[in-house]
Amino acid sequence: MNDATRGTGGPGDGTRAVRAGLPEPVKHEPTLPGPVFAAHFHLPGDPTGPYTYGRDENPTWTLLERAIGELEGPGRDGVETLVFASGMAAISAVLFSQLRAGDAVVLPDDGYQALPLARAQLEAYGIEVRTAPTGGDAQMEVLDGAKLLWIETPSNPGLDVCDVRRLADAAHAQGALVAVDNTLATPLGQRPLELGADFAVASGTKQLTGHGDVLLGYVAGRDAEAMAAVRRWRKIVGAIPGPMEAWLAHRSIATLQLRVERQNATALRLAEALRERPEVTGLRYPGLPDDPAHKIASQQMRRYGCVVSFTLPSRERADGFLDALRLVDDATSFGGVRSTAERRGRWGGDAVPEGFVRFSVGAEDPEDLIADVLRALDATAG
Ligand SMILES: Cc1ncc(COP(=O)(O)O)c(C=O)c1O
């Protein structure tokens, strides 16, 4: 077992993942109870919880929330987790439950491409939005007087990294709350709450669930009052996960450590192979020792993710490369057991060159995957 799996002492990450959120054993009951499909629950007399109405609570969510809480905040009392219908539902729940007209919020200007949509909506509600790049802790420069700092590290798709503790300390010193989008790292790669954040937020659609068949989001937080507002927002908006999705997510978390170990190790090997190719520029992977983000990443991350990004000389070359791949689906999203890659510029939302490729490494045998990539590069050369 290596340092990465040992984290904060106690059981290793594989052990924690397979046991995360499981109820105490009950004779004749399954290890992980199946999804509870219920819009309402028997409720005679005064309406007391835990289970009253299906938009407020569900036993399948309870177990999943416990599982995610154990991974995001191991050994910590008072960490509360709430699951949502998608990552964007979770992000919106934090932004819109915490901010009021007249407040200022700091967002990254190189984060997930739906953040500008959230920005426009925040501004329409009279909230001042300031943006700065992730790299170089540039958000520090625009923190003054802000109510909330939103960090995305590593950033998607540019894979820049900022110093979470440094930014969180600066934000807290002036009374701002701090949220970290932990989608790319997963809680086995980085634990924002330990680094000082008030909220760890993520799209569970990606590597957390890892099979490309579930949309999910979550917010884990350690400030009871702030989390009460997030819970209230979930009730108002109703962006809740279905019980089946919640159960599939919990089932998938059992293999999180296996998937993350394999995918991330292959991502490093792929990055090393790409580094040797003359047609590849702008290669980024925070796990590469010479990556500009590696120094900070190695201080705050235990694993570096399954996404590698790089640029090919032109849009045509990138499209040809994607087309020539046999083991890699040309698809968006990332984190799944089947490798995917896309020319990110096709969406128009990211400030990336036309030949920029975001590559999500799956669980294929590393030799097969790397051979496929090198073959597709050769096939489209010249
Ligand atoms: C970093 C990051 N955060 C949030 C999201 C949004 O998640 P979802 O698609 O589950 O709404 C994504 C989706 O790609 C993402 O990459």
The ligand as a MOL file (V3000), in Angstrom:
LIG
                    3D

  0  0  0     0  0            999 V3000
M  V30 BEGIN CTAB
M  V30 COUNTS 16 16 0 0 0
M  V30 BEGIN ATOM
M  V30 1 C -15.5020 20.3030 -13.3560 0
M  V30 2 C -16.9620 20.0730 -13.6280 0
M  V30 3 N -17.8630 20.5300 -12.7490 0
M  V30 4 C -19.1840 20.3670 -12.9480 0
M  V30 5 C -19.6690 19.7230 -14.0710 0
M  V30 6 C -21.1500 19.6000 -14.2670 0
M  V30 7 O -21.5590 18.3100 -13.9630 0
M  V30 8 P -22.8990 17.6590 -14.5570 0
M  V30 9 O -22.6510 17.4450 -16.0200 0
M  V30 10 O -23.0440 16.3960 -13.7730 0
M  V30 11 O -24.0040 18.6380 -14.3200 0
M  V30 12 C -18.7730 19.2140 -14.9910 0
M  V30 13 C -19.2710 18.5190 -16.1970 0
M  V30 14 O -18.5070 18.2240 -17.1210 0
M  V30 15 C -17.3760 19.4030 -14.7730 0
M  V30 16 O -16.4660 18.9580 -15.6410 0
M  V30 END ATOM
M  V30 BEGIN BOND
M  V30 1 1 1 2
M  V30 2 1 2 3
M  V30 3 2 2 15
M  V30 4 2 3 4
M  V30 5 1 4 5
M  V30 6 1 5 6
M  V30 7 2 5 12
M  V30 8 1 6 7
M  V30 9 1 7 8
M  V30 10 2 8 9
M  V30 11 1 8 10
M  V30 12 1 8 11
M  V30 13 1 12 13
M  V30 14 1 12 15
M  V30 15 2 13 14
M  V30 16 1 15 16
M  V30 END BOND
M  V30 END CTAB
M  END
